């Protein structure tokens, strides 16, 4: 299973970006898809995830600004990020918990850099 992330970039404070992450490979089902981020000198943190049944979780600091969604037909998860702040600057990593051949495993995509200038 591979995760291909895209959509990072440089944006001014208050701007928007949309991240995408597509899963491919031998996939029976995807239980959870989500986004983590890691800023320089900080630990990686969960930003948002979406579970089967469209149950979502958001980090408190992004609630109301970020929206996670999922296209099951495309095995793709999106993160719409609005009202971006300099504190959102980080490398964003896509994560998925996938069932394949009756085995559940977690996978990571390559990071995509989001830089928010003040």
C-alpha positions in Angstrom: 0.0 0.0 0.0 1.3 3.4 -0.9 0.1 6.9 0.1 0.7 9.8 -2.2 0.3 13.2 -0.7 0.1 16.5 -2.5 -1.0 20.1 -2.1 1.5 21.8 0.3 3.0 25.1 -0.4 3.6 28.7 0.7 0.6 30.8 1.7 0.1 34.1 3.5 -1.6 34.2 6.9 -5.3 34.0 6.4 -5.0 32.0 3.2 -6.1 28.5 2.3 -4.6 25.3 1.0 -6.0 21.9 0.2 -4.0 18.7 0.9 -4.8 15.4 -0.9 -3.7 11.9 -0.1 -4.5 8.9 -2.3 -4.0 5.4 -1.2 -3.2 2.6 -3.7 -2.3 -1.0 -3.7 -3.9 -4.1 -2.2 -6.6 -2.6 -0.1 -9.6 -4.4 1.2 -10.8 -1.5 3.3 -9.5 1.7 4.8 -10.5 2.1 8.4 -9.1 5.5 9.1 -7.4 8.2 7.1 -5.9 11.3 8.6 -3.2 14.0 8.7 -0.5 14.5 11.2 2.0 17.4 11.2 5.4 18.0 12.6 6.9 21.5 13.1 10.6 22.0 13.6 11.7 21.0 17.1 8.2 19.6 17.9 6.6 16.2 18.1 4.4 14.9 15.4 0.7 15.6 16.3 -2.6 14.4 14.9 -4.4 17.2 13.1 -7.5 15.4 11.9 -8.8 12.0 10.9 -11.9 10.5 9.4 -13.1 7.0 10.3 -15.5 4.6 8.7 -18.9 6.2 8.9 -17.4 9.7 8.4 -16.6 10.1 12.1 -14.1 12.9 12.3 -11.7 14.2 14.9 -9.9 17.5 14.9 -7.0 19.0 16.9 -8.5 21.7 19.0 -6.4 24.4 17.5 -7.7 23.7 13.9 -11.4 23.2 14.7 -13.5 25.5 12.6 -10.7 26.2 10.2 -9.8 22.8 8.8 -12.2 20.3 7.2 -11.3 16.7 6.5 -13.2 14.7 3.9 -12.9 11.4 2.2 -13.7 10.0 -1.2 -14.1 6.2 -0.7 -14.3 5.4 -4.4 -10.9 7.0 -4.9 -9.3 6.0 -1.6 -8.5 9.6 -1.1 -8.6 11.9 1.9 -8.6 15.7 1.7 -7.7 18.4 4.2 -9.1 21.8 3.4 -7.2 24.3 5.5 -8.7 27.8 5.8 -7.7 30.9 7.8 -4.1 29.5 8.0 -1.8 30.9 10.7 2.0 30.9 11.0 1.5 28.3 13.7 0.2 25.9 11.2 3.6 25.8 9.5 4.8 22.2 9.5 5.4 19.1 7.4 2.1 17.4 7.0 1.9 13.6 6.8 -0.9 11.5 5.5 -1.7 8.3 7.5 -4.1 5.4 6.8 -5.0 2.3 8.7 -5.7 -0.3 6.0 -7.0 -3.8 6.0 -5.4 -6.0 3.4 -5.5 -9.8 3.3 -7.2 -9.7 6.7 -4.3 -7.8 8.3 -4.7 -4.3 9.6 -1.6 -2.0 9.1 -0.8 1.6 9.3 0.9 3.4 6.5 2.4 6.8 6.0 2.7 9.0 3.0 5.7 11.3 2.3 5.4 14.6 4.0 4.2 17.8 2.3 5.5 21.1 3.6 3.0 23.8 4.5 4.5 27.2 5.2 2.3 30.1 6.4 4.0 33.5 6.3 2.9 36.3 8.5 
